[in-house]
Amino acid sequence: MTPPSGSHQAPGADSGPDALAPFRPRRGRTVALVVAWLSLVVFGVIAVVMPAQADGRWGVGDRLMFFGLGVAVALIAWRYASIVAVPSRAGIVVRNLMLTRTLTWPEVVGIQFGGGEPWVTLDLEDGDSVAVMAIQKADGPVAGREASRLAALIQAFGEASEPERPLGPS
């Protein structure tokens, strides 16, 4: 597939399906999934084996509330496990822990992955910034490669085209 006329193409930005593969954290996702399942199992087992008190302090409602706490922990961990950034030719959809944001490539003017930040940050043309929690320093060298791949996508698709100027004096 050839890019449309006037589009910018960086080396490696369209070298196959891997260039537009979703970005996902690896270690954080694994830990979150383990926490989600463990909280369901542990809180479920405790709710079932919780001794009934003669004076009625631990009733069915208490057991359900205890299991509900496990479900709440699992839902928060599951949401963390679902963090992703999905690039396309048009832009990138960044799903963080609390918010999901859709950006077009020309909106993104820079990328930062250093200092004390635990994940990639995109600088936007309006002066705002967006964290991309899907690329985390905790993933080690993989995170560096993923940040480089995102930078290549920004370079390939993010540069806004110059407006056409009329030839000669107007």
N, C-alpha and C positions, 0 to 999 in steps of 0.2 A: 504494500500500500504506500503510495507516495504522498508526502505531505502537501497540503494545499499551497498554492502560490502565495509567497509573501510570509509564510510561517517560518519560525526559527526552529532549527533542529540542532540540538547538541549531540555530540558523539555519545552513544550509549543510551540516549533518552528514549529511543524507540527500537532497541535491539531485540525486542521480543516481548512476550507477555509478562516477563518478570519486571520490566521497567515500570509498569502500571499496577504491579501487585500491591495489595493493601499492606500498610505498615501496622505491625502489632508488637506490643512488648512481649518478651519471651519469659524472663524470670518472674516478673510481676504477675503475668497472666497465670503461670503455673501455680504460684503461691496462692493467688486469689481463688482459683478453682479448687485447690486442696482445702482451703479455709471454708469455702462454701459447702462442700460435701461433708467435711468434718463437723461443721457446726450443726448441720441437719442431723447427722448420726448421733453426735454426743448429746445435744439437747433433747433429741427424740428418746434416746435410751434413758437419760436422767428423768424425763417426764414420765416414762413408763415405770421405771423401778423406784420412783420417789415413794418413800413409805407414807402410807396414809396415817394421819394422826387421829387418835381417839377423839380429840376435841374438835375435829373437822377443819384444822388449819390448812391442810393440803388436800383440797378437793379437786374435782374434775376441772373446774375453772382455772385453778392454779397450775395444773398440769398443761392445759391448753395455752395459758399465758407463757409458761416456761418454754414450750415448744415454739410458740410464736416469736419469742426472742431469738431462738435459733434460726427461724425463717428470716427474720429481719437481718441478722448478721449475714446469712447466706445471700440475700438479695443485694446487699451492699457489696459483698465480695464478687458476686456475679456481674454487677454493673462495672466494677473495676476490671474484671476479666474481659469485658466487651469493649474496652477502649480500642479504637482503631482510627486510622487515617486512610481514606480511600481516594487515591488519585485517579483522575481521568484526563482526557485531552482538554476538557473545558476548565477543570479546576480540581479542588481537593475538598473532601468532606472530612472534617476533624471531629471525631466523637470522643470527648474527654469524659471525666467522671460525672460532671454535672450538666454540661452543655454540649450541644452539637452545633457546629458552625460550618456553613458552606462558603467557600471562597473561590473566586475565579483566579486564574494564574496572574493576570495583570495586577490584581490587588496586592499580591505578595512582592515586596521589594527586597527582602533579605531574609537570611536564616542565621540563627545563632545557636551554637551548641558548645558552650564552654562556660568558664567561670563556675559559679556555685549552683547554677541551674541543674536540676536533675533530668531535664528533658529538653528537646528542641523547642525553640521559640521562633515563630515567623513574625517578621516585621512587615506591617501593612502600610500601604500608601497614605492612609489617613492618620498615621502616627500611632495607631494602636498596635498591639502585639497579641498573638494567639499562641498559647502553649500547645505543643503536639505531644501529648503524654504517651503516644504510641511508640515514640523513639526515646528510650530511657538509657541513661548512662549505666544503669545496673546491668545492662546486657553486654557490657564490655566492647570488644572489637566489632561485634555485630552492629552495635548502635552507631559506631563511626561509619561503617559502610552504608547503613540505612540513611544516615544524615547526608552522606555524599550523594546517594541516589536521589534523595529529595532535592538537594541543591541542583543536581543536573536537570531534574524536571522543571524546577523554577527557572533555570536559565533557558531551557528549551522552549517552554510554553509561556513563561511569565513576562517576557519583555513585550510591552505594549508597542504596537507598530506606530511609527511616526506618521502624523497626519500629512496627507499629500498637499504640497504647496503648488500654487499655479506658477507656471514658467513665465518669466518676464515681469515687468512692472505692472501693478494693477491700478 
